[in-house]
């Protein structure tokens, strides 16, 4: 799609997909997300609030190895003078010491790349990543959810659901998907 023209961002609306429709047909938005290299802003059909003053970036932080992955998030947070919540969903068995170490490393990277900003680090305990993200977004009043779409290998594709794809079907707030 973006080979003919150069885009910085693609904005799409979605009404979501459920049940059999989700499995058999899929979503045009999810297809676009998986086929382009630029960020995609997915706006649910029921979204009414476009004040992005509270952004949540949900990730495991291990895959953020370069500044360019977080540049779209940084650009939006500056444009809207937003607070940014860095969120990691963990299983109940994960140690808080490991989480704090990951948060410290991510904080140092972010400060080095973009300078200090209005940001905070959080974790949500939940067996299901998508449910943990949703719970946190509701509790924190998130206005824009940001995730990293990882390019998955064949084995991962066959055995794991893509969190970013699932969120395109079920998100109740606008969703910024940044390509790895």
Secondary structure, DSSP 8 states (H G I E B T S, - for coil): -TTSS--SEEEEEE----HHHHHHT--HHHHHHHH-SSEEEEEETT------SEEEEE--STT--SHHHHHHHHHHHHHTT-EEEEEEEE-TTS-HHHHHHHHHHHHHHHHHHH-S-SEEEEEEE-SSHHHHHHHHHHHHT-SEEEEEE----HHHHHHS--HHHHHHHH-SSEEEEEE-
